[in-house]
Amino acid sequence: MGHATENDPTGMVDAVRAERMAVTLQAIADPTRLEALTILREGPRTTQDLSSALDVEAEKLTPEMDRLSSLGLVVEEGGAYRLHDEHVGALLDEAVGHDAHLD
């Protein structure tokens, strides 16, 4: 069951919001981007930090991070990326919790 929001107490979404949410969830579904996001749960990291942790060339990681940024999932500040806000962390927590529940 979805969580209610201030704008829609039922937690239902319309077609426009569903499309926007699908694009966001598809972006998160990429293994490299998902792993980068989970690393960022621990705090801000530079592209080089993420590149080393993920064993991915920085040049290949930058477009992935740009996509996450364009969707409002991460913010780049002072040469480092961080999660946009606590909602992104909560979304990741729910995904990890759900996956653990399936074991």
Residue frames as qw, qx, qy, qz and C-alpha x, y, z in Angstrom:
[[0.000, 0.890, 0.457, 0.000, 0.00, 0.00, 0.00],
 [0.414, 0.516, -0.020, 0.749, 1.36, 3.43, -0.93],
 [0.300, -0.383, -0.433, 0.759, 2.06, 6.17, 1.51],
 [0.113, 0.892, 0.436, 0.045, -0.36, 9.07, 1.51],
 [0.416, 0.141, 0.000, 0.898, 0.99, 12.49, 0.63],
 [0.035, 0.427, 0.338, -0.838, -0.15, 15.93, 1.61],
 [0.305, 0.264, -0.353, -0.844, -1.49, 16.48, -1.93],
 [0.705, -0.005, -0.540, -0.461, -3.16, 13.07, -2.23],
 [0.497, -0.434, 0.589, -0.466, -4.13, 11.38, 1.02],
 [0.959, 0.091, 0.121, -0.241, -4.90, 8.09, -0.78],
 [0.494, -0.484, 0.637, 0.341, -1.35, 7.64, -2.08],
 [0.712, 0.486, 0.488, 0.135, -2.68, 7.13, -5.63],
 [0.230, -0.443, 0.358, 0.789, -0.85, 8.63, -8.62],
 [0.615, 0.672, 0.147, -0.385, -2.13, 10.01, -11.88],
 [0.874, 0.400, 0.154, 0.228, -0.68, 9.13, -15.30],
 [0.304, 0.858, -0.250, 0.330, 1.74, 12.07, -15.38],
 [0.425, -0.699, 0.523, -0.240, 3.16, 11.29, -11.94],
 [0.933, -0.055, 0.357, -0.003, 3.27, 7.56, -12.76],
 [0.747, 0.605, -0.038, 0.272, 5.36, 8.28, -15.87],
 [0.049, 0.840, -0.400, 0.363, 7.76, 10.53, -13.93],
 [0.677, -0.503, 0.494, -0.210, 8.08, 7.94, -11.17],
 [0.957, 0.198, 0.198, 0.075, 8.71, 5.17, -13.71],
 [0.534, 0.739, -0.244, 0.330, 11.59, 7.15, -15.24],
 [0.254, -0.742, 0.502, -0.364, 13.09, 7.64, -11.78],
 [0.842, -0.260, 0.446, -0.158, 12.70, 3.99, -10.82],
 [0.884, 0.441, 0.017, 0.152, 14.20, 2.88, -14.14],
 [0.269, 0.798, -0.404, 0.358, 17.24, 5.08, -13.43],
 [0.502, -0.578, 0.553, -0.328, 17.62, 3.56, -9.99],
 [0.964, 0.039, 0.220, -0.145, 17.25, 0.05, -11.44],
 [0.649, 0.631, -0.385, 0.180, 20.61, 0.27, -13.22],
 [0.868, -0.322, -0.254, 0.279, 23.12, -1.71, -11.11],
 [0.526, 0.193, -0.159, 0.813, 25.92, 0.87, -11.35],
 [0.168, -0.546, -0.028, -0.820, 23.65, 3.79, -10.47],
 [0.758, -0.544, -0.257, -0.251, 22.01, 1.81, -7.67],
 [0.810, -0.190, -0.269, 0.484, 25.35, 0.88, -6.17],
 [0.289, 0.348, -0.100, 0.886, 26.53, 4.51, -6.43],
 [0.430, -0.609, -0.136, -0.653, 23.40, 5.67, -4.63],
 [0.839, -0.469, -0.274, 0.027, 23.91, 3.16, -1.84],
 [0.646, 0.039, -0.225, 0.729, 27.49, 4.40, -1.40],
 [0.023, 0.460, 0.006, 0.888, 26.19, 7.96, -1.20],
 [0.634, -0.635, -0.375, -0.233, 23.90, 6.92, 1.68],
 [0.748, -0.343, -0.256, 0.507, 27.10, 7.03, 3.77],
 [0.201, -0.798, -0.011, 0.568, 27.88, 10.60, 2.74],
 [0.455, 0.843, -0.136, -0.254, 29.22, 12.74, -0.11],
 [0.755, -0.164, 0.481, 0.413, 31.78, 11.25, -2.49],
 [0.142, 0.642, -0.404, -0.637, 33.75, 12.61, -5.43],
 [0.830, 0.427, -0.196, -0.299, 33.50, 11.01, -8.86],
 [0.389, 0.523, -0.744, 0.146, 36.97, 9.55, -8.26],
 [0.355, -0.235, 0.760, -0.491, 35.86, 8.06, -4.91],
 [0.802, 0.232, 0.294, -0.466, 32.82, 6.49, -6.55],
 [0.674, 0.568, -0.437, -0.179, 34.86, 5.34, -9.53],
 [0.138, 0.447, -0.848, 0.250, 37.31, 3.53, -7.27],
 [0.494, -0.066, 0.687, -0.529, 34.58, 1.99, -5.11],
 [0.794, 0.377, 0.234, -0.416, 32.62, 0.80, -8.14],
 [0.538, -0.209, 0.675, 0.459, 35.65, -0.20, -10.23],
 [0.484, 0.732, 0.453, 0.155, 34.30, 1.92, -13.09],
 [0.449, 0.157, 0.118, 0.871, 36.27, 4.52, -15.06],
 [0.015, -0.512, -0.336, 0.791, 35.39, 8.06, -13.97],
 [0.166, 0.205, -0.435, -0.861, 34.65, 9.01, -17.59],
 [0.329, -0.240, -0.837, -0.365, 32.01, 6.29, -17.77],
 [0.247, -0.471, -0.734, 0.423, 30.58, 7.13, -14.36],
 [0.013, -0.223, -0.080, 0.972, 30.08, 10.86, -14.98],
 [0.365, -0.135, -0.496, -0.776, 27.12, 10.42, -17.39],
 [0.474, -0.381, -0.793, 0.011, 25.49, 8.04, -14.91],
 [0.271, -0.409, -0.482, 0.726, 25.81, 10.60, -12.14],
 [0.117, 0.068, -0.201, -0.970, 24.54, 13.34, -14.48],
 [0.424, -0.307, -0.700, -0.485, 21.42, 11.24, -15.09],
 [0.445, -0.470, -0.689, 0.325, 20.83, 10.80, -11.36],
 [0.160, -0.291, -0.193, 0.923, 21.32, 14.52, -10.90],
 [0.212, -0.087, -0.424, -0.876, 18.90, 15.42, -13.68],
 [0.512, -0.407, -0.698, -0.291, 16.25, 13.30, -11.96],
 [0.373, -0.687, 0.165, -0.601, 16.77, 15.02, -8.60],
 [0.923, -0.275, -0.266, 0.040, 18.29, 11.98, -6.92],
 [0.710, -0.274, -0.097, 0.642, 21.75, 13.42, -6.31],
 [0.071, 0.997, 0.004, 0.002, 23.28, 16.87, -6.05],
 [0.754, 0.195, -0.125, 0.615, 26.83, 17.84, -6.95],
 [0.231, -0.967, 0.006, -0.103, 28.41, 20.34, -4.57],
 [0.266, -0.831, 0.486, 0.047, 32.03, 21.31, -4.34],
 [0.343, 0.506, -0.773, -0.169, 33.17, 18.48, -6.58],
 [0.071, -0.034, 0.971, -0.228, 31.32, 15.79, -4.62],
 [0.493, -0.287, -0.568, -0.594, 27.96, 14.10, -5.03],
 [0.171, 0.005, 0.773, -0.611, 25.45, 13.57, -2.24],
 [0.029, 0.505, 0.856, 0.105, 21.90, 12.25, -2.08],
 [0.053, -0.533, -0.277, -0.798, 19.41, 14.99, -2.86],
 [0.434, -0.454, 0.267, -0.731, 17.47, 14.54, 0.38],
 [0.373, -0.202, 0.825, -0.372, 16.22, 12.06, 2.96],
 [0.809, 0.295, 0.175, -0.478, 13.53, 10.79, 0.58],
 [0.641, 0.525, -0.548, -0.112, 16.15, 9.25, -1.69],
 [0.027, 0.374, -0.861, 0.345, 17.75, 7.54, 1.30],
 [0.604, 0.036, 0.566, -0.560, 14.35, 6.29, 2.45],
 [0.807, 0.419, -0.162, -0.382, 13.62, 4.92, -1.02],
 [0.459, 0.481, -0.741, 0.091, 16.93, 3.04, -0.97],
 [0.256, -0.244, 0.788, -0.504, 16.26, 1.78, 2.56],
 [0.766, 0.182, 0.300, -0.538, 12.88, 0.43, 1.44],
 [0.750, 0.480, -0.405, -0.208, 14.43, -1.29, -1.60],
 [0.237, 0.427, -0.828, 0.275, 17.17, -2.89, 0.49],
 [0.449, -0.105, 0.668, -0.585, 14.64, -3.93, 3.13],
 [0.829, 0.288, 0.043, -0.477, 12.38, -5.44, 0.51],
 [0.626, 0.480, -0.613, -0.040, 15.26, -7.35, -1.05],
 [0.014, -0.338, 0.839, -0.427, 16.30, -8.68, 2.37],
 [0.654, 0.034, 0.435, -0.618, 12.71, -9.76, 3.00],
 [0.816, 0.377, -0.257, -0.355, 12.82, -11.91, -0.14],
 [0.264, 0.475, -0.828, 0.137, 15.77, -13.96, 1.15]]
